[in-house]
Amino acid sequence: MMTDSQAVNQGRRSPDEREAMLAQLPASTLDVLVIGAGINGAVAAAALAGRAGRVAVVDGGDFSSGVSSQSSNLAWGGIKYLEAGEFRLVRKLCRSRNQLMDAFPSTVREIRFLASVRRGFRWWSIVLWCGALLYWLMGDRRLSPPRYLTPRAISRRAPVVNPTDIVGGLEYSDCYLHDNDSRFVFRFLRTAMDRGVLGANYTRVEGLTWRASEGRWSVRLLDLVSNRSLTVYARSIVNAAGPNADLLNRQLGIETQHHHALSKGIHLIVDRVTELNKVLTFFASDGRLFFVIPMGPKTCIGTTDTRVDAPSVTVTPEDRDFVLANANRLLKLPRPLTTEDIIAERVGVRPLALAGEVEHADWTQLSRKHEIDIDDERRVLSIFGGKLTDCINVGEEVASLMARWGLAKPGASARWYGEPEPAQYARFLAEAAAMELDTLTPPGAPEPLSLRYWRRYGSDAFELLAAIVQDPAEAAQVVQCADYTRAELRLTARREMIVDIHDFLRRRSKIAQVVRPCTLLEDPGLPELVSLLMAESAPAALAQLQRGAV
């Protein structure tokens, strides 16, 4: 008889690197244990690499499998916070966005937003344009300036927008992530692990005990792949558990000034509703922002904003109806969108930081700014709230606070974020051109192999060049419905700790978000893709997909 844990672990495997990391965890006392590998945990680990002694980061699920894999894929400065008068926050987020653009030029890119305003809205469209102009100035004019749009100009620029009752609008710029949010988060984790941080996904915290006489924490962990327990010791804890931060603090016995209010947001992904490569911005029927976002060959529509009491959420029929109804009302489509048009769904909770008790908060006025609480006696640092745009600041603040405990050196020993230096990129392009790499780009691919390889893998892309020189078949696309070559999949299997096939399909890539399950299952290359990633667990993983668990 198969146990429940065996059933869960069918189709999973523990890669060699993960096993090596787990084996090292109990070797000696950690200086810092980061709990949670979303964006806050990832930047905390990356910022501490090279500054602190022994650092580890663990997550009960896959890396970036929670909130950080359910965003709008936007890196924006928070223009909506201007309405609430949070000018300092907007200025800070705009500077953070600019920093991300400079650090990750191939990933964080400018995109135009086209916002339309309908009759009866709470602000005149010209007032919104003035706000966009202020936003551009607060962002140091790094992006293209905003433009005021008449109703006729909106119809001309975006014929997909329903012109009914439109009184004006504007166009302005912000940034988006070229690949997806979860992969962006993993980049920080990979950087941290390359610099000595121990990392393990599917490793759940089962218990924590403060040993005052020893000045350290005893932490009991459970490897969810093998169901084995291990105990590690740590001089300090970084609580980066996202929406579970309050729950973890209760386990730690820590009282904090801040807590989380939780807001559920969903997005629906459908076939592209327009070839316009701009984010269409509206105000939904409840007055909140509503986006229609380009997502490669698809369109991402949302989001909702619903108060919830627990981090575990699902997409309800009411959620779907709300998004579809607003999309059909705001867009001029050949036919209304229905549930049959939905390719994939994204759902997550936004943890909103607030001081005091959650029950007494006006959660609709809460922003995504982060707060950090510390317990000096037991050396616990808790991160509340935050958004991807502000991630570098979070990492720097964590490292600075660890330095006050003597567990990290002030100042960076090396830059802990960003793409490799331009000289490396120039060398990569030169080597790619010498071997005529881009002539091997599969037909129909949206960009040359050289650009894709560098954006996704950075300096690891040199390994791809070497593999293709040795065997040009390594540049072949394995499945026709997704842009991944054989060499990429081998590198992913070795470097990205794929435990479950969904780690790749949903997070390291966005295949499961833009490809219909039936299309993926019918692709003749799927068995090879699964085999390359899952090795001996491939048959069980493929069977899992064929049972409809894409």
C-alpha positions, 0 to 999 in steps of 0.5 A: 500500500502506497503511503500519502507521502509516497503518493505526493513524491511520485514524479519528484527527485532530489537533484545532486546539488540539493542533496549536497546542500542538505548534507552541509546544513547541519555541519556547523552553526549557521550565522543566518537562516533565512526562512522563505525563498520568495523575493524578500528571502531571495534578496536577503540571502543574496545580500548576505552572501559574502558579508555573513559567515554561514548563510542558508535559505529554505522554503517549504515549497519550491523557490518562489512558489508563493506570492512572488510567482503570482504577480503582474510581472510589472516592476513599477514605481507605484503611480497609484500611491500618488492618489493617497499622497504617499509621495515619499514612497513613490519617489523611493519606488521610482528610484528602485525601479530605475536601479533595477533597469540599470542592474538588469537591462535585458530583463527589466524593460520599459513598456508603455501604459495606456490608461483610459478614463470614462465619464463619471470617474472620480478624477478628470483625465487631465488631472490624471495626466498631471499626476503622470507628469509628476510621476515621470519627474519623480522617476528622474525622467528616465522613461519616456514622458507621458502624453495626454490622449483624447478619446479619438487618439485612444481609439486610433492607438488602441482600437481594442479599447471600448470607446463608450463613455471615454472622456480622455486618457493618457500614455505613460511608461513603467517597466515589466519583467521580460520573462516572469517573476518567479525566474527573476526571483530565482536569479537572486537565489542562484547568485547567492548559492554561487557565492556560498549560501546553502539553499534547499527547496521543499524543506519545511520548518517543523519546529524552532527553539531558542537556546538562550544559554547557547545564544542560538536557535535549534531548528527542526527541518523536514525534507519533503522529498525524502521525508527525513528530518534534520536539525540545524542551529542558527545564530539568527533568523530572517523571517521572510515567510511572506503571508505566513510571517505572522504564523512563523512569528507565533512559532518563534514566540516573537511579538512584532509591531507590524502584522499582515493584512492579506489581499487576494489578487487573480489574473486570467491568461487568454490568447492575445486580445490585441497585437498592441505591445502596451499595458492597457490600464482601466478602472474596474467596476469597483474603481480599482486598477485593472490591467490588460498586460502583454504576456508573450503570445498571450494576454494577462488580465486582472486583477482582483483585490479581495480581503482574505484571512488566510494565505491559502487561496483559490480562484473562485467562480466569482473571481472569474466572472468579475475579471471576464465581465470587466474585460468584456465591458472595457474591451471591444472584442470580436466576441465576449471572453468566456471561461473556455478562453482561459488558458491559465490562472494566477492567484496569490495574496498580497501581504500588506504591512500595517502597525497594530491589529489587523481587525482595526485597519482600513486595509484598502488604504494600505500600500505595498511598502515594506517594514522590518521588525527586529528582536535583538534579544533572540536575533530575529528579523521579520520582513513585512509587506514589500513588492518586487520593485523595492527588492534591492532596498530590502536586501541592503536593509537586511544586511545592515541590520545583521551587521549590528549583531556582528553577523555581517560585514557592513558594505558589500564585498562584491555586487550581489545583484544585477547582470554580469559586467558589460565586458562579459556580455560583449565577449559572449556576443563575440563568441556567439557571432563567431560560431553563428549561433543565431543562425540556429535559432528555431523557426518562429522563435521571438528572438535570437538565441544569443539574446535569450540565452544571455537574458535567462542564464547570464554568464552560465550561457557560456556553457550553452555555447560550449555544448552547441559547439560540441554538438549542434543538436543541442541548439534544437528546440525540444518541444514545439510549443515552447522556446527551450533548446536541449542545451538549456534543459540540460543546464536547467536540470543541473543548476536550477534544483528542479524537484517537481516538473512543475518547478520548471513548467510553472516557475523557471519557465512560464510554459504552463501559463501560456500553453494549453495543457492539451497542446503541451501533452500532444507535443511529441517532444514532451517526453524528452523534455521531462526526461532531461529535467527529471532523469530517473523520475521522468516516467512518474513525472510524465504520468503525472502530467498525462493524468491532467496535472499540468 
